[in-house]
Amino acid sequence: MNWPNRLTILRMALGPVAMILMMDPRPGFRIAALSTFLIAAATDLYDGYLARRYGWVTNLGRFLDPLADKLLVCLALIGLVRIGMVPVWAVWVIIGRELLITGLRSMAAYAGVLILPSRLGKWKTAAEVAAIIFYLALSVPVFVRAEGSLIEVLARASLLSAVFLAVISGFDYCWRNRLVVKRLLW
């Protein structure tokens, strides 16, 4: 197993840790949740860099990397709903899209077709990560949380962008892969 795949597996392991840490309202635990999430998000950038730089791209990595991203983001968003930071409807839209696209990619992989992440999907993931970071920062009780503060505005804007991109990229995946979907369903 190469280093990019190890980092991807580490990201998969850090997702539940960040979620568990954010459930405790004490500032130290929320800061630890934010730190854990930041480390996990950084592994996404670094594993991709290593894979491309040294030619360590594998089919396992192509499959696991987006799955690890989805796991990390979904667990963090569910945790943020549990602590009352984000609206549940937004998380339903994002997770619904993730399930749809993961199902599509899994069916395609079963048929021997590899569906790679799209540019829109990468932007969506970036918006989700930004929203989670801003909301986790807002969840730390020692931070000033004035209504309408810049960090709150950025958190809401990032989340709305993520929801919008989730819908648009979901349609884009289905449209671009419509022949695969048609072949798999009929």
PyMOL commands that set and color helices and strands:
alter all, ss='L'
color gray80, all
select helices_A, chain A and resi 3-22+27-54+59-82+88-110+119-139+150-176+178-185
alter helices_A, ss='H'
color red, helices_A
deselect
rebuild
show_as cartoon
